[in-house]
């Protein structure tokens, strides 16, 4: 299901924000939720976990057909920041004993490429998408 959602985001849907410098992860969450709402359509729920442990806050948790999905949303600031995002997602996945997670990366660089990648991180599988 989520591979299809990520493909919707990748294939031609632009950002309604005129100034990428002001685009925050909060706006990314709202944009992504706008795509998810029709898919969830009463059969699933989305929520932002207020505090999970040690004052950490994950971006988005989706429950759909008795499954829980954790999605981390990040803006691209380079490889070092990306690695911290993967570690953060991995830590959240540990809290829920999950081995599969998702990260959506908003990249506003001029030479960017839209891509998806399956990342093995520690003992987990993370599906990453750059838009």
VENPEVEN-V352613 format. One record per pair of residues at least 24 apart in sequence whose ideal C-beta (glycine too) atoms are under 10 Angstrom apart, sorted by the first residue. I is the first residue (numbers start at 1). J is the second residue. Records with the same first field share a line. If there is no record, write none. Layout:
I->J, J
This chain:
1->36, 39, 40, 44, 62, 64, 65, 67, 69
2->36, 39, 62, 64, 67, 69, 71, 100, 102, 104, 127, 129
3->102, 116, 127, 129
4->39
5->32, 35, 36, 39, 40, 62, 71, 102, 104, 129
6->32, 35, 71, 102, 104, 116, 127, 128, 129, 131
7->116, 129
8->35, 36, 38, 39
9->35, 36, 104, 106, 114, 129, 131
10->104, 114, 115, 116, 129, 130, 131
11->114, 131
12->114
13->131
14->131
15->106, 108, 131
17->106, 108
19->108
20->75, 106, 107, 108, 109
21->108
23->75, 106, 108
24->73, 75, 106
25->59, 72, 73, 74, 75, 104, 106
26->59, 73
27->73, 75, 106
28->59, 60, 73, 74, 75, 104, 105, 106, 131
29->59, 60, 71, 73, 104
31->73, 104, 106, 131
32->59, 60, 71, 73, 104, 106, 131
33->60, 62, 73
36->60, 62, 64, 71
39->64
40->64
44->69
46->71
49->92, 95, 96
52->91, 92, 95, 96
53->91, 92, 94, 95
54->91, 95
56->88, 91, 92, 95
57->88, 92
58->88, 89, 91, 92, 93, 95, 96, 101
59->85, 88, 89, 92, 102, 103, 104
60->102, 104
61->92, 96
62->102
67->98, 100
68->93, 96, 97, 98
69->96, 98, 100, 101, 102, 127
70->95, 96, 98, 100, 101, 102, 103, 126
71->101, 102, 103, 104, 127
72->101, 102, 103, 104, 105, 126, 128
73->102, 103, 104, 105, 106
74->103, 104, 105, 106, 107, 128, 130
75->105, 106, 107, 108
76->105, 106, 107, 108, 109, 112, 130, 131
77->105, 107
78->109
81->105
82->119, 128, 130
83->121
85->126, 128
86->119, 121, 122, 124, 126, 128
87->121, 122
89->119, 121, 124, 126, 128
90->121, 122, 123, 124, 126
91->122
93->121, 122, 123, 124, 125, 126
94->122, 123, 124
98->124, 125
99->123, 124, 125, 126
100->124, 125, 126, 127
101->125, 126, 127, 128
102->126, 127, 128, 129
103->127, 128, 129, 130
104->128, 129, 130, 131
105->129, 130, 131
106->130, 131
107->131
